[in-house]
Amino acid sequence: MPRVVVDPLTRIEGHLRIEAEVDGGVITDAWSSATMWRGIETILKGRDPRDAWYFTQRICGVCTTVHALASVRAVENALEIEPPLNAQLIRNLIGLSQYVQDHVVHFYHLHALDWVDIVSALDADPAATAELASSISDYPRSSPGHFAAVATRLTDFVSKGQLGPFTNGYWGHPAYSLPPEANLMAVSHYLDALEFQRDYIKIHAILGGKNPHLQSYLVGGTSATIDLNSQNAINTNTLVELRGLLKKGLEFVQQAYIPDLLAVAPFYLEWAGIGGGLGNFMSFGDFPLGAANPSKDPDNLFLERGVILGKDLSTVHPLDPFKIEEYVAHSWYDYEGGDGTSKAPFDGETSPNYTGPDPPYENLNTDEKYSWLKSPRYDDTPVEVGPLARMLVAFGSGNQKVVDAVSFVLETLGVGPEVLFSTLGRTAARGVEALVLAQQALDVLDQFQTNIAGGDTRTHNGERWEPNSWPEEAQGFGMHEAPRGSLSHWVTIKDEAIDQYQIVVPSTWNAGPRDGNGNRGAYESALLDTPIANPEQPLEILRTVHSFDPCMACAAHVVDKDGNPVVEVKVL
């Protein structure tokens, strides 16, 4: 049976290979392979657990602060340390702004070009584009002159034979459906989003010292200090600047992101029936409403924790972290006890054993081991994590802000909740989440200011900071809903040092290979029954895989020694 190989799958973070069997114009089977390994867990052994967050941030150049937060939560859980409320609120502001920036980047720069035909935009009438843009939103950059300038800029790219960031697209592919004016509007907002996200993420520089790889995390709280009368601390001017940036974030989501999402979706409603995948969803929940570690107080979270099985929104099952285990049956690792066994993170092993072909990974044997990712399972069940999972769990739990936002999108499109279980639903859920969390960020800032006004300026709890106050051995886990999904860090501390450290990341849940029972992961399942118009240009594969926002770690493109992009699509 013909097999399509996309390697590397571009516009992601890291190295991902997708193989798919195609029969009769549809995908009948698929395999997801991560072709890169770094071994942070091994690097951490023997180190001071208070320093783990600093190392784990280096797992990725995009998902930085999320690993720092999960790490400090894990150590705090192990040592029974509760950060002050101000520290929790600062962490929430960092996390919420990470979501908004990350989701905007994903929609416009990593996923939009799967739906937007850049070359078609050259045929657009700027005046008609302005009329379209003004009909869906009050976004300020919507004049005919503005769109004419964007068209000129794009034409200049093309005339020089250099499409820059738009190189290697499948332009003119029959699966593109947007009219030229909608394409030009989307290109314009693509460029605007570059400016927006650069300015918006100043929030991380204010609260964390810099971005990426924030510097202000501490076990027990944060090194950021509060003094309204000091220029060297969070002061009145800081709070005003934060509010201005958060408002700009909400405005961009309301005026550009959501209107664009609702404008594009009607042209691709057939994708509401494609890419549904497993039908099982998991969310750790996040954004504590108080000071307690969410590992200990899962009921006091803005986004709810839970599991949905079999697409049944009527029942959100409680989540037990100790039901998480990982297989390596098709992963390039070894387990004591054999590959057919699964291990909980506290008992996990990171013992690499590469048995595949030499890079560039030609001729993978997908019947055996074919990925550097393990296969996480919840209660021995494959689940999807990420924005769709979070919004479904929150929707099913009756979170009113989420229910209102999801209902608005569904009513605008004239569809029912069943369309959420799809590639289109996954993309829409990310936009809904960006809106809800941009609003929540302003509420958190209000709470932060109110707490400070009440006289509380504490940002760190020094209790149990010194190792001589620790038990001889302790275990803890830190859970965080990163933008891409459920993230957990698991630490065992022994004799004042890290004895064991395991990290289960969102893209491992979604992109992992088959488990010891032969069950597919989320990517592999979602690709089944996807139509393929042209196997030489598998745009449809990109649409579904990109809807998860893959993050395989620290590289988006591969280049040869002369700097030329290496993009390989094969039909075997």
Secondary structure, DSSP 8 states (H G I E B T S, - for coil): --EEEEES--SSBS-EEEEEEEETTEEEEEEEEE-----HHHHHTTS-GGGHHHHHGGG-SSS-HHHHHHHHHHHHHHHT----HHHHHHHHHHHHHHHHHHHHHIIIIIIGGGT--TGGGGG--HHHHHHHHHHH---S---HHHHHHHHHHHHHHHHTT--GGGTT--TT-TT----HHHHHHHHHHHHHHHHHHHHHTHHHHHHHSSSSS-S-EETTEES--B-TT-TTSB-HHHHHHHHHHHHHHHHHIIIIIHHHHHHHGGGGGGGGGS--TT--EEE--EEESSSS-TTT-TTSEEE--EEE-TT-TT--B---GGGEEEE-TTBSB--TT-TT-EE-GGG----B---S-STTT-S--TTS--BSS-EEEETTB--B-SHHHHHHHHHHTT-HHHHHHHHHHHHHHT--GGGGSSHHHHHHHHHHHHHHHHHHHHHHHHHHHHHHHTT----B--TT-SGGGS-SEEEEEEEEEETTEEEEEEEEEETTEEEEEEEE-HHHHHH----TT----HHHHHTTT-B-S-TTS-HHHHHHHHTT--B-SS-S--B-TTS-B--EEEE-
